[in-house]
Amino acid sequence: MAVKRMRNGEKVRALAAELGVHRRLLYKWREGLDPAWRDRVGRPAPKKGGPQQEIRELKQALAERILEVDFFKGALQKIEARRQRSTNSGETASTSKSGR
């Protein structure tokens, strides 16, 4: 009955006070009894296709992340190689000759 009253536009805060329950509990009741409400408030609907479809999607996402990591590793190696070349000129350091 509380969920029905919420659907009819009754204030949740007042209803919670009247019933002596926390507002969050009323929202949980509404979500449990009215699954269509979840779709209206923007929560993702359960994925269609079952677990096999979800596994395929997760594998695809993982493969994309692996490619990204490989790309960034290669870029980092190139940057490090350039830094080493720019700091090492390959010349012998000059030394002063002693008078002995």
C-alpha positions in Angstrom: 0.0 0.0 0.0 2.9 2.3 0.7 4.3 1.8 -2.8 0.9 2.5 -4.3 0.7 5.7 -2.3 4.1 6.7 -3.6 3.0 6.0 -7.2 0.0 8.3 -6.6 2.4 11.1 -5.8 2.3 11.2 -2.0 5.4 12.7 -0.4 7.9 10.1 0.5 9.2 11.9 3.6 5.7 12.3 5.0 4.8 8.7 4.2 8.1 7.5 5.9 7.3 9.5 9.0 3.8 8.2 9.1 4.9 4.6 8.8 7.9 5.0 11.1 10.4 3.7 8.5 13.4 5.3 6.8 12.8 6.8 3.3 15.4 4.5 1.8 13.3 1.5 2.8 10.3 2.9 0.9 12.5 3.3 -2.2 13.7 -0.3 -1.9 10.1 -1.5 -1.6 9.2 0.5 -4.6 12.1 -1.0 -6.7 11.3 -4.5 -5.6 7.6 -4.3 -6.3 7.7 -2.1 -9.4 10.6 -3.2 -11.7 9.4 -0.8 -14.4 10.3 2.0 -12.0 14.0 1.1 -12.4 13.8 1.7 -16.1 12.1 5.1 -15.6 14.8 6.4 -13.2 17.7 5.5 -15.5 19.1 2.4 -14.0 20.5 0.0 -16.5 18.2 -2.8 -17.5 19.6 -6.3 -17.2 21.7 -7.3 -20.2 20.0 -9.4 -22.8 21.7 -12.4 -24.1 22.7 -14.0 -20.9 26.0 -14.8 -19.3 27.7 -15.9 -22.6 27.0 -12.5 -24.2 28.4 -10.8 -21.1 31.5 -12.9 -21.2 32.1 -12.1 -24.9 31.7 -8.4 -24.1 34.1 -8.5 -21.2 36.7 -10.4 -23.3 36.4 -7.7 -25.9 36.9 -5.0 -23.4 39.9 -6.8 -21.9 41.4 -7.2 -25.4 41.0 -3.5 -26.0 42.7 -2.6 -22.7 45.6 -4.9 -23.5 46.1 -3.2 -26.8 46.1 0.2 -25.1 48.6 -1.0 -22.5 50.9 -2.3 -25.3 50.7 0.9 -27.2 51.6 3.0 -24.1 54.5 0.6 -23.2 55.9 1.1 -26.7 55.5 4.8 -26.5 57.2 4.9 -23.1 60.1 2.9 -24.4 60.6 5.3 -27.4 60.6 8.3 -25.0 63.1 6.6 -22.7 65.4 5.8 -25.7 65.3 9.4 -26.9 66.1 10.7 -23.5 69.1 8.4 -23.3 70.4 9.5 -26.7 70.0 13.2 -25.8 72.0 12.9 -22.5 74.8 10.7 -23.9 76.6 12.6 -26.6 79.1 9.8 -27.0 82.1 12.1 -26.5 84.9 11.5 -24.0 84.8 13.9 -21.1 87.7 16.3 -21.1 90.3 16.1 -18.3 92.9 18.6 -17.2 96.5 17.5 -17.5 98.5 17.6 -14.4 101.8 19.4 -14.4 103.7 16.3 -13.3 
